[in-house]
């Protein structure tokens, strides 16, 4: 009887040890993580377009996509998905023919984790004036030239016109309207002078025409005296 009891106890102990050894509890889930190195900079694309890269790591399978609805027409990423580990995205941008800088937001997702970064593309440089011709009465006065530019620019008054066309304002980089003062024309001859606005290879020329000092009320002053009309 004692032998039978010992055998039963031994069997129970054996079963308990086996069951307790196999039961390690549930396996904890992996916490999703995407890491973009701090030294990794988001690409700044040239106006003409091209490619750039971003390297990151993920501990789970990941996806990549362009968030902006309109940006996906000029910016693409490749590959758009991958497995756990280190990966490199290639970002491709088409040429930017607009005078405005544009950007695209890229989002990386791995499970519940996500990271975003922004790709910037430079604008196409532009410099224009609203009118290349300004007519002034003999009395003179102030004139304005509206400049539309996304680059800094300078202006100069041609040498022959400097005695009677002078700057009337100090222009900051953000100013888009240039003002000039035209002196009274006391001569009997009409006159004209040019103001040139330039930035590097970009140049716009505005010609200022001023009536003669004869005055429009003088019978001798006719439309034929104003060849620019």
Secondary structure, 3 states (H helix, E strand, C coil): CHHHHHHHHHHHHHHHHHHHHHCCCCCCCCCCCEECCCCCCCCEECCCCEEEEEEEEECCCEEEEECCCCHHHCEEEECCEECCEEEEEEEEECCCCCCCCEEEEEEEEECCEEEEEEEEECCCCCEEECCCEEEECCCCEEEEEEEEECCCCEEEECHHHCCCEEECCCCCCCCCEEEEEECCCCCCCCEEEEEEEEECCEEEEEEEEECCCCCCCCCCCCHHHCCCC
